[in-house]
Amino acid sequence: MRTDDDPEPTPDAIVEQQLDTREPFAVWRHREPIYELYVRHFSERGDFEGVRAKLPELKALGIGIVWLLPIHEIGSLDHIDAPHGNPYAVKAYERLNSEYGSEDDFRALVRDAHALGMSVIVDWVPNHTAWDNHLIVEHPEWYVQHDGAIQPVGGDFGWIAQLDWSNHELRDYMTAVMVDWVRRFDFDGFRIDFAHHMPVDYFVELRAALEAVKPVFLLAEAGEPRFHDAFDMVYDWSVYPVLGDVAHGRSVTAIDDALYHQQLLPYAARPDALVMRMTYNHDDNGKFTLAARYRDGIRAFAVLASMLPGKPLVFDGQEAGMRVFDGTAVQDSINLGHDPQITIDWSDPDGFRPFYTKLLQLFRANRALHQPSMADFRKLDTRPSDHPYAFVRRSGDHAVVVVVNLSEHAVDVVLEPQPTAGAIDGTYVELFTEQETALYAGQTLALQPWDYRVYVQGPRASN
């Protein structure tokens, strides 16, 4: 949205608009899966040009939103992860990390993403700064202080300084910088780090300012529905934490309890709100390996996370099995850290890429999965009920029935949908085998340990 005070669009800007092949914002905010990446690790080059060159791979995977982990100039190098630093310690909000390339390189990345029908969001870290951020000297009054000393963020975060979000000058400054970034680079939104530690009313003001420039997608590092007053999407901090427990023997009723009480009920009044589903993310990278968390059920839990109401997330290298070269040997899902010598092994010996491609392309193609709201979700009762998990999602003539065995034991699963779930009887195509299959109430499915079935009516892959 332009105002009379805005400059006329340049010829280059007009060309970029013509090359933008995306669906309208109201469509892609629901339809597109999200991928988070470290610029430093995603490619051999470790820069914007490296990401740009691999955008077609992400498009083929089924990704529509590319989330760049922080790309600011990094500070606090003598406090953490020396000599490379931690990107969540921002030295200057005004500047890109020059190691990743120039401003023109970043613009080219965004432009190419748009031409491929993809959107780009940037990880922004407004809650705190590096200790060598220029604001420490220029505006110490913008920080939380005790006895005249600027305070660190609590807990294990002594390497960053806590900003004071009751200060309205700070709010005005941060909003102005973020609006300027959107104007200059034309990317499509932000993931807000530590949002759960900040006031929601600020983000309501921020969103209004950003949307005066263009529609933006905002992701909060928070899990409470109240954040949807300003944000399109929050983290799944309800179901995601119990998935690993279920892999280690806890009953699937733990999933039901979290889903029903913490999401389906509260979100009934917020039909346009989104929850980010995942089995891994950058905060957990290094805390656990996928195999330790999900045992041999890595794929089964990925199916579950991708098909539940919300939007699926894939983390940097997860589509290749999350194998990491530590400088000596390749290991499974160890910490990428911030050392550029630590690299992702993209060889994918276990065939995760075609698996994720089928899931993500289905999500994009089938309206039952990416429609607004969670109201379509219907749990399907099963016998036995302790470790199989089944549900159906519908939208018009599109339907997806998911049945997963979340245990190490083979099981014969009897589908016993209650009347409230509606009829499942009909002909489907199973996503992974591509075989046409008849489903009906009372049917028995023989599932091997950690087995999964995804039965589809309607499209299975997007254009």
C-alpha positions in Angstrom: 0.0 0.0 0.0 1.6 3.3 -1.1 1.0 6.7 0.3 1.4 10.1 -1.5 4.7 10.5 0.4 6.2 7.2 -1.0 8.5 7.4 -4.0 7.3 6.1 -7.3 8.3 2.5 -7.9 11.5 2.2 -9.9 11.7 0.2 -13.1 13.5 -2.6 -11.3 10.7 -2.7 -8.7 8.1 -2.9 -11.4 9.9 -5.8 -13.1 10.2 -7.6 -9.7 6.4 -7.3 -9.2 5.8 -8.7 -12.6 8.1 -11.7 -11.8 6.3 -12.5 -8.5 4.4 -15.7 -9.3 2.9 -16.2 -5.8 -0.7 -16.8 -4.9 -2.3 -13.9 -3.0 -1.2 -13.5 0.7 -4.5 -14.9 2.0 -3.9 -18.1 0.1 -0.2 -18.7 0.6 -0.3 -17.9 4.4 -2.3 -21.1 4.8 -1.1 -23.3 1.9 2.7 -23.1 2.0 4.9 -25.3 4.2 7.8 -23.6 5.9 11.6 -24.4 5.9 14.1 -22.8 8.3 17.7 -22.6 7.4 21.1 -21.2 8.5 22.6 -19.3 5.6 25.9 -20.4 6.9 25.1 -24.2 6.7 22.5 -24.5 3.9 25.0 -24.5 1.1 28.7 -25.1 0.4 29.1 -21.4 -0.2 27.5 -20.5 3.1 26.0 -17.2 1.8 23.0 -15.7 0.1 24.1 -16.8 -3.3 24.3 -20.4 -2.0 20.8 -20.2 -0.7 19.6 -18.6 -3.9 21.1 -21.4 -6.0 19.2 -24.0 -4.0 15.8 -22.4 -4.0 14.6 -24.6 -6.9 15.4 -27.7 -4.7 13.2 -26.3 -1.9 10.4 -25.5 -4.4 10.5 -29.1 -5.7 10.4 -30.4 -2.1 7.1 -28.5 -1.6 8.3 -25.6 0.4 6.6 -22.2 0.0 8.0 -20.1 2.9 11.7 -19.9 3.4 12.6 -18.8 6.9 16.2 -17.4 7.2 17.7 -17.7 10.7 19.2 -14.4 11.8 21.1 -12.5 9.1 22.2 -9.5 11.1 25.8 -8.5 11.9 26.8 -10.7 14.9 28.2 -9.4 18.2 29.2 -10.7 21.6 31.9 -12.7 20.0 33.9 -12.9 23.2 30.9 -14.0 25.1 29.7 -17.1 23.2 30.7 -19.4 20.4 34.0 -17.7 19.6 35.3 -16.9 17.1 32.1 -17.2 14.9 29.5 -16.0 17.4 25.9 -16.7 17.8 23.4 -15.0 15.3 21.0 -14.4 18.1 23.4 -11.8 19.5 22.7 -8.8 17.2 25.4 -6.2 16.9 23.4 -3.9 14.6 19.8 -4.1 13.6 20.6 -1.8 10.6 23.2 -4.1 9.0 23.4 -7.5 7.3 26.0 -10.0 8.2 28.6 -9.2 5.5 29.8 -12.8 5.6 26.5 -13.8 3.9 26.9 -11.2 1.1 25.8 -7.8 0.1 22.4 -6.1 0.2 22.0 -6.7 -3.5 22.7 -10.4 -2.9 19.9 -10.5 -0.4 17.6 -8.7 -2.7 18.4 -11.1 -5.5 17.6 -14.0 -3.2 14.1 -12.6 -2.3 13.5 -11.7 -6.0 14.3 -15.3 -7.1 12.1 -16.8 -4.4 9.2 -14.6 -5.5 9.7 -15.6 -9.1 9.5 -19.3 -8.0 6.3 -18.6 -6.2 7.9 -18.7 -2.7 8.0 -16.2 0.2 10.8 -15.3 2.5 10.7 -14.4 6.2 13.6 -13.2 8.3 14.3 -14.2 11.9 14.3 -11.0 13.9 15.7 -10.7 17.5 14.1 -7.7 19.2 14.1 -8.8 22.8 17.8 -8.4 23.4 21.1 -7.4 21.8 24.7 -8.3 21.8 26.8 -6.5 24.5 28.6 -4.6 21.7 25.5 -3.4 20.0 25.7 0.4 19.5 22.5 0.9 21.4 24.3 0.0 24.6 26.3 3.2 24.4 23.8 5.4 22.5 20.7 4.5 24.5 21.4 2.7 27.7 18.0 3.8 29.0 16.4 1.4 26.5 17.7 -1.6 28.5 16.6 -3.2 31.8 18.9 -1.9 34.5 19.5 -2.7 38.2 21.6 -0.4 40.3 22.7 1.4 37.1 23.9 -1.8 35.4 22.4 -3.1 32.2 21.0 -6.6 32.9 21.4 -9.8 30.8 18.6 -12.0 29.8 18.0 -14.4 32.6 18.9 -18.1 32.8 21.6 -19.3 30.4 21.5 -16.1 28.4 24.2 -14.0 30.0 25.7 -13.3 26.6 22.9 -11.0 25.6 21.5 -7.8 27.1 17.8 -7.4 27.9 15.9 -4.5 26.2 13.2 -2.7 28.2 10.0 -3.0 26.2 8.1 -0.5 28.4 10.2 2.2 26.7 8.2 3.8 23.9 11.3 5.3 22.2 12.7 1.8 21.9 9.4 0.6 20.4 9.4 3.4 17.8 13.0 2.7 16.9 12.5 -1.0 16.4 9.4 -0.6 14.4 11.1 2.0 12.1 14.0 -0.3 11.5 11.8 -3.3 10.7 9.6 -1.3 8.3 12.7 0.0 6.6 14.0 -3.5 6.0 10.7 -4.6 4.4 10.7 -1.5 2.2 14.3 -2.0 1.1 14.4 -5.8 0.6 10.7 -6.6 -0.1 10.7 -9.9 1.9 7.5 -11.1 3.3 7.6 -11.2 7.1 9.4 -12.1 10.3 9.8 -14.8 12.8 10.1 -13.0 16.1 12.6 -14.6 18.5 11.7 -14.6 22.2 8.3 -13.2 21.5 6.9 -15.0 24.5 9.0 -12.6 26.7 7.6 -9.5 25.1 4.3 -7.5 25.3 1.7 -8.5 22.7 0.4 -5.0 22.4 3.7 -4.0 20.9 3.3 -6.5 18.1 -0.2 -5.3 17.3 1.3 -1.8 16.7 4.2 -3.3 14.7 1.9 -5.3 12.5 -0.1 -2.2 11.6 3.0 -0.4 10.7 4.4 -3.2 8.5 1.1 -3.8 6.8 1.1 -0.1 5.7 3.9 -1.3 3.4 2.7 -4.8 2.4 0.9 -7.9 3.8 3.4 -9.7 6.1 3.5 -13.2 7.6 4.4 -13.1 11.3 5.6 -16.1 13.3 5.9 -15.8 17.1 8.3 -17.8 19.2 5.4 -18.3 21.5 2.7 -20.9 22.1 -0.3 -19.1 23.5 -3.3 -18.3 21.4 -3.3 -14.6 22.7 -0.3 -14.0 20.4 -2.7 -14.4 17.4 -3.9 -10.8 18.2 -0.8 -9.9 16.1 0.7 -13.1 14.7 -0.3 -15.4 11.9 1.4 -18.4 13.5 2.7 -19.6 16.8 4.7 -22.7 17.8 3.1 -26.0 18.7 4.3 -26.1 22.3 1.4 -28.4 23.2 1.5 -31.5 21.0 5.1 -31.4 19.9 6.6 -31.8 23.4 4.7 -35.1 24.0 5.6 -36.8 20.7 8.9 -38.1 22.0 7.2 -39.4 25.1 4.7 -41.4 23.0 7.7 -42.8 21.0 9.0 -44.1 24.3 5.8 -45.8 25.4 3.4 -43.2 26.6 -0.2 -43.7 25.4 -1.5 -41.6 22.4 -4.1 -40.2 24.8 -1.3 -37.7 25.6 -1.6 -36.4 22.0 -5.4 -36.2 22.3 -5.3 -34.3 25.6 -2.8 -31.7 24.4 -4.5 -31.3 21.0 -8.0 -31.0 22.3 -7.6 -29.0 25.4 -4.8 -26.7 24.4 -5.5 -26.2 20.7 -8.9 -27.4 19.3 -11.0 -25.8 22.0 -9.1 -22.5 22.3 -8.7 -22.1 18.6 -12.4 -22.6 17.9 -12.7 -18.8 18.3 -9.7 -18.2 16.1 -10.4 -20.0 12.8 -7.7 -18.1 10.8 -4.9 -18.8 13.3 -2.0 -21.2 12.5 0.1 -23.5 14.6 3.5 -24.6 13.4 3.9 -28.4 13.5 7.3 -30.1 13.7 9.4 -32.9 14.9 12.6 -30.8 15.1 13.8 -27.2 15.0 16.9 -25.1 15.5 16.4 -24.7 19.2 16.4 -28.5 19.7 19.3 -29.1 17.3 22.0 -30.4 19.6 19.7 -31.1 22.5 18.6 -34.5 21.1 19.0 -36.5 18.0 16.0 -37.6 16.0 16.8 -41.2 16.6 17.0 -40.7 20.3 13.8 -38.8 20.4 11.6 -40.8 18.0 13.5 -44.2 18.0 12.7 -45.9 14.7 9.5 -43.8 14.3 11.1 -40.7 12.7 8.9 -41.0 9.6 5.8 -41.9 11.5 6.0 -38.8 13.7 6.8 -36.7 10.7 3.6 -37.9 9.0 1.6 -37.0 12.1 3.1 -33.6 12.4 2.6 -32.8 8.7 -1.0 -33.9 8.6 -2.4 -32.4 11.9 -4.1 -29.0 11.6 -1.5 -26.3 11.2 1.5 -25.8 9.0 4.5 -28.2 8.7 8.1 -27.1 9.4 11.2 -28.7 8.0 14.5 -27.8 9.6 17.8 -27.3 7.7 18.9 -30.7 6.3 16.0 -32.6 7.8 14.9 -33.7 4.4 18.2 -35.4 3.9 18.0 -37.3 7.2 19.6 -34.5 9.4 23.1 -36.0 9.0 25.9 -33.6 9.9 29.7 -33.7 9.1 31.5 -32.5 12.3 34.9 -32.2 10.6 35.8 -35.8 11.1 32.8 -38.0 10.5 29.1 -37.8 9.6 26.8 -38.2 12.6 23.0 -38.1 12.9 21.3 -34.8 13.8 24.1 -33.4 16.0 24.4 -29.7 16.7 25.1 -27.6 13.6 26.3 -24.8 15.9 27.7 -21.7 14.2 31.1 -23.0 13.0 31.2 -22.9 9.1 33.3 -26.0 9.1 30.4 -28.0 10.4 28.4 -29.0 7.3 25.2 -30.8 6.4 25.6 -34.2 4.5 23.1 -33.9 1.7 23.7 -37.4 0.3 20.4 -38.7 1.9 21.3 -42.4 2.0 18.0 -43.3 3.7 15.7 -41.6 1.2 14.1 -38.9 3.3 13.8 -36.4 0.5 11.2 -38.3 -1.5 9.3 -39.0 1.7 9.1 -35.4 2.7 8.4 -34.4 -0.9 5.2 -36.5 -0.9 4.1 -35.1 2.4 4.7 -31.5 1.6 3.3 -31.6 -1.9 0.2 -33.3 -0.5 -0.2 -30.6 2.0 0.0 -27.9 -0.7 -2.3 -29.7 -3.1 -5.1 -31.0 -0.9 -7.5 -28.5 0.5 -8.3 -30.8 3.4 -4.9 -30.1 4.9 -4.3 -26.4 4.3 -7.8 -25.0 4.8 -8.3 -22.4 7.5 -9.2 -23.5 11.0 -8.9 -26.7 12.9 -12.6 -27.4 12.9 -12.4 -30.1 10.2 -10.2 -32.4 12.4 -12.0 -35.7 13.4 -10.2 -38.3 15.5 -11.0 -41.9 14.4 -11.3 -44.4 17.2 -9.2 -47.5 16.9 -8.9 -50.9 18.5 -6.5 -51.2 20.1 -6.4 -47.6 21.2 -3.1 -47.2 23.1 -0.6 -46.7 20.3 -2.3 -46.5 16.9 -3.4 -43.0 16.1 -5.9 -42.2 13.3 -7.9 -39.2 12.1 -9.6 -37.7 9.0 -9.6 -34.2 7.6 -12.0 -33.0 4.9 -12.8 -30.1 2.7 -15.5 -30.6 0.1 -14.5 -33.5 -2.1 -10.9 -33.5 -0.7 -10.2 -35.9 2.2 -7.2 -37.4 3.9 -7.3 -40.3 6.3 -4.2 -40.9 8.4 -3.4 -44.0 10.4 0.0 -44.4 12.2 1.4 -47.0 14.5 3.4 -45.1 17.1 5.0 -48.2 18.7 7.7 -50.8 18.1 5.2 -53.6 17.8 3.2 -54.8 14.8 -0.5 -54.3 15.3 -3.8 -55.0 13.6 -5.7 -51.8 13.7 -9.5 -51.8 13.5 -11.0 -48.5 12.4 -14.0 -47.7 14.5 -15.1 -44.1 13.7 -17.7 -42.6 16.0 -20.8 -41.0 14.4 -19.3 -37.5 15.1 -16.3 -38.4 12.9 -18.6 -38.9 9.9 -18.4 -41.7 7.4 -14.9 -42.7 6.0 -16.3 -45.3 3.6 -14.9 -44.8 0.1 -12.1 -45.2 -2.4 -8.8 -43.6 -1.7 -5.2 -43.6 -3.0 -2.5 -44.4 -0.5 0.1 -41.6 -0.7 3.3 -43.6 -0.5 2.4 -46.8 -2.4 0.1 -45.0 -4.8 -2.3 -47.9 -4.6 -6.1 -47.4 -4.8 -7.7 -48.7 -1.6 -11.2 -49.1 -0.3 -11.7 -47.9 3.3 -14.7 -48.6 5.5 -15.7 -48.6 9.2 -14.7 -51.8 10.9 -11.8 -52.4 8.5 -8.6 -54.0 9.9 -5.3 -52.7 8.8 -2.1 -54.6 9.4 0.6 -52.1 10.5 4.2 -53.0 11.0 6.2 -51.3 13.8 6.2 -47.5 13.3 4.1 -48.0 10.1 2.0 -45.2 8.6 -0.7 -44.9 6.0 -2.0 -41.8 4.3 -5.2 -42.3 2.3 -6.2 -39.5 -0.1 -9.2 -38.4 -2.0 -8.4 -35.5 -4.3 -5.0 -34.1 -5.5 -1.8 -35.5 -4.0 0.7 -33.2 -5.6 0.7 -29.5 -6.5 1.8 -27.8 -9.7 
